[in-house]
Amino acid sequence: MTARWVVEEVAPERQLKVNWRPISLLVKNNPAPDSPYYDRVVKTHKMLRVMESVRAAEGDTPIEKLYWELASRVHHDGDVDFPMEQALTAVGLDRRHADAFEDESWDDAVRAGHDDGMALVGEDVGTPIIALRNADGERIGIFGPVITKVPSRELSLQLWDGMVACMNVPGFWELKRTRTERPNVGERPS
C-alpha cells in the first residue's frame, strides 16, 4: 500500500523519482525452515534475485514495472508459485532473467540493497523503508508509513509532507499506533 501511495498519489505531485531497492524478509527475519512463513519469504527472496538480474542488465527503469507485476501476483492473486517467465514476459522483459530465481550468486546484490536500506533505519524495523535526502542534504531513511489503504490525493500529500517534516527533525525516531485493520490492496494495477 505504501508503494501505491508514493507512486500513484505523491510522486506526480512532489516530482519524485522512485528507485526500487530490495528488502529481503528472508534475510531480515531469518525464519526457521519449519515456520509457516518460511516458504513464502524464500520465494519472495528469489523474486528479488530476478529483480537484481534485471537491474544489472537494464538499469533501474524496468524495476517498477516488474515490481508491480510481481506484487500484483502475490498480493492481488495470492500466488507466489507462478512461473517467473510469465511475469517477465507480461512486462516485456527477457525471460532469461528467470534463471536468476534459483541462482544464489544474485544473493550478494540482494543483500547489498537490503543492507543499504537497513543501515538507514536500523534492524528493529521491517518494510516499507523510504529513503530520501533531508533538508541538510543527508540521505536518511524511515520505516513506514504502514498504511492499509491509499488515502485521497489531499491526505496523501499531507501524510508525505508530515513524514518529510519528521525526517528533517534531528532526534526524531518513531510514531506508532496499533494496527486495527488488514491492508486493502484495491484494484489490481494495470
C-alpha positions as CSV (number, residue, x, y, z in Angstrom):
1,M,0.0,0.0,0.0
2,T,2.9,2.4,0.7
3,A,4.3,1.8,-2.7
4,R,0.9,2.6,-4.4
5,W,0.6,5.7,-2.1
6,V,4.0,7.0,-3.2
7,V,3.8,6.2,-6.9
8,E,0.2,7.0,-7.6
9,E,-0.5,9.9,-5.3
10,V,2.7,11.5,-4.1
11,A,5.3,11.2,-6.8
12,P,3.4,13.1,-9.5
13,E,2.7,16.0,-7.2
14,R,6.1,16.2,-5.5
15,Q,8.2,15.4,-8.6
16,L,9.7,12.3,-7.1
17,K,11.8,9.8,-8.9
18,V,11.3,6.4,-7.2
19,N,14.2,3.9,-7.1
20,W,13.2,0.4,-6.0
21,R,15.6,-1.4,-3.8
22,P,15.4,-4.9,-2.3
23,I,14.4,-5.7,1.3
24,S,14.5,-9.4,1.9
25,L,12.2,-10.6,4.6
26,L,14.1,-13.9,4.5
27,V,17.3,-12.1,5.4
28,K,15.6,-9.7,7.8
29,N,13.5,-12.2,9.8
30,N,15.6,-15.4,9.2
31,P,12.6,-17.7,9.9
32,A,13.1,-21.3,10.8
33,P,12.6,-23.7,7.9
34,D,9.6,-25.3,9.7
35,S,7.9,-21.9,10.1
36,P,4.7,-21.4,8.0
37,Y,6.2,-18.1,6.9
38,Y,9.4,-19.7,5.5
39,D,8.4,-20.9,2.1
40,R,6.7,-17.6,1.2
41,V,9.8,-15.5,2.2
42,V,12.1,-17.9,0.3
43,K,10.0,-17.4,-2.8
44,T,9.9,-13.6,-2.5
45,H,13.6,-13.5,-1.9
46,K,14.1,-15.5,-5.1
47,M,11.9,-12.8,-6.8
48,L,14.4,-10.2,-5.6
49,R,17.2,-12.2,-7.3
50,V,15.3,-11.8,-10.6
51,M,14.8,-8.1,-10.0
52,E,18.6,-7.7,-9.4
53,S,19.3,-9.6,-12.6
54,V,17.1,-7.2,-14.5
55,R,18.7,-4.2,-12.7
56,A,22.2,-5.4,-13.6
57,A,21.3,-5.8,-17.3
58,E,18.9,-3.0,-17.9
59,G,19.2,-0.5,-15.1
60,D,16.6,0.8,-12.6
61,T,14.0,1.9,-15.2
62,P,12.2,-1.5,-15.7
63,I,12.2,-2.4,-12.0
64,E,9.0,-0.5,-11.2
65,K,7.0,-2.4,-13.9
66,L,8.4,-5.7,-12.7
67,Y,7.7,-4.8,-9.0
68,W,4.1,-4.1,-9.8
69,E,3.7,-7.3,-11.8
70,L,5.2,-9.4,-9.0
71,A,3.3,-7.6,-6.3
72,S,0.0,-7.9,-8.1
73,R,0.5,-11.7,-8.5
74,V,1.5,-12.0,-4.8
75,H,-1.0,-9.6,-3.2
76,H,-4.0,-9.5,-5.6
77,D,-3.9,-13.0,-6.9
78,G,-2.5,-14.7,-3.8
79,D,0.0,-16.5,-5.9
80,V,3.7,-17.0,-5.1
81,D,4.1,-20.1,-7.3
82,F,3.6,-18.5,-10.7
83,P,6.2,-19.1,-13.5
84,M,8.7,-16.2,-13.4
85,E,9.0,-16.3,-17.2
86,Q,5.3,-15.3,-17.4
87,A,5.8,-12.3,-15.1
88,L,8.8,-11.2,-17.1
89,T,7.0,-11.6,-20.4
90,A,4.0,-9.7,-19.1
91,V,6.2,-6.6,-18.6
92,G,8.2,-7.0,-21.8
93,L,11.4,-8.3,-20.1
94,D,13.8,-11.0,-21.3
95,R,12.6,-14.4,-20.0
96,R,16.2,-15.4,-19.3
97,H,16.2,-13.3,-16.2
98,A,14.0,-16.1,-14.7
99,D,17.3,-18.1,-14.4
100,A,18.2,-15.8,-11.5
101,F,15.3,-17.2,-9.4
102,E,17.4,-20.3,-8.4
103,D,20.8,-18.6,-8.8
104,E,22.3,-17.9,-5.4
105,S,25.0,-15.7,-7.0
106,W,22.4,-12.9,-7.0
107,D,22.1,-13.0,-3.2
108,D,25.1,-10.6,-2.9
109,A,23.2,-8.0,-4.9
110,V,20.0,-8.6,-2.9
111,R,22.0,-8.4,0.3
112,A,23.8,-5.2,-0.6
113,G,20.5,-3.4,-1.4
114,H,18.9,-4.9,1.8
115,D,21.9,-3.8,3.9
116,D,21.8,-0.3,2.5
117,G,18.2,0.2,3.5
118,M,18.6,-1.4,6.9
119,A,21.7,0.8,7.6
120,L,19.4,3.9,7.2
121,V,16.7,2.7,9.6
122,G,18.2,0.1,12.0
123,E,17.5,-3.6,12.5
124,D,14.4,-3.2,14.7
125,V,12.1,-2.3,11.8
126,G,10.8,-4.0,8.6
127,T,9.3,-2.9,5.4
128,P,8.5,-0.4,3.9
129,I,11.5,1.8,4.1
130,I,11.6,5.2,2.4
131,A,14.9,6.9,1.9
132,L,15.5,10.5,0.8
133,R,17.7,13.5,1.3
134,N,16.6,15.7,4.2
135,A,16.8,19.5,4.3
136,D,20.5,19.3,5.1
137,G,21.2,17.0,2.1
138,E,21.8,14.0,4.3
139,R,20.5,10.6,3.0
140,I,18.2,9.3,5.6
141,G,15.5,6.6,5.8
142,I,12.4,5.9,7.7
143,F,10.3,2.8,8.3
144,G,6.8,3.3,7.0
145,P,4.4,4.7,6.8
146,V,2.5,1.5,7.2
147,I,-0.9,2.1,5.7
148,T,-3.9,-0.2,5.0
149,K,-5.3,1.9,2.1
150,V,-4.2,4.7,-0.2
151,P,-5.6,8.0,1.1
152,S,-7.1,10.6,-1.1
153,R,-4.7,12.8,-3.0
154,E,-5.0,15.6,-0.5
155,L,-4.5,13.3,2.5
156,S,-1.7,11.5,0.7
157,L,0.2,14.8,0.2
158,Q,-0.4,15.8,3.9
159,L,0.9,12.4,5.0
160,W,4.0,12.7,2.8
161,D,4.7,16.3,3.9
162,G,4.3,15.3,7.5
163,M,6.7,12.4,7.0
164,V,9.3,14.6,5.3
165,A,8.9,17.1,8.2
166,C,9.6,14.4,10.7
167,M,12.6,13.3,8.8
168,N,14.0,16.8,9.0
169,V,13.9,16.9,12.8
170,P,17.1,15.8,14.4
171,G,16.4,13.2,17.0
172,F,13.0,12.1,15.6
173,W,12.6,8.4,15.7
174,E,9.1,7.0,15.8
175,L,5.4,7.4,15.6
176,K,3.2,4.3,16.1
177,R,-0.3,3.0,16.8
178,T,-1.7,-0.4,16.9
179,R,-3.0,-1.7,13.5
180,T,-6.7,-2.5,13.6
181,E,-7.4,-3.4,10.0
182,R,-5.8,-5.5,7.3
183,P,-4.5,-3.9,4.1
184,N,-7.0,-3.3,1.4
185,V,-4.9,-3.8,-1.8
186,G,-7.6,-2.3,-4.0
187,E,-7.9,-3.0,-7.7
188,R,-5.0,-4.8,-9.5
189,P,-2.7,-2.2,-11.0
190,S,-2.8,-2.1,-14.8
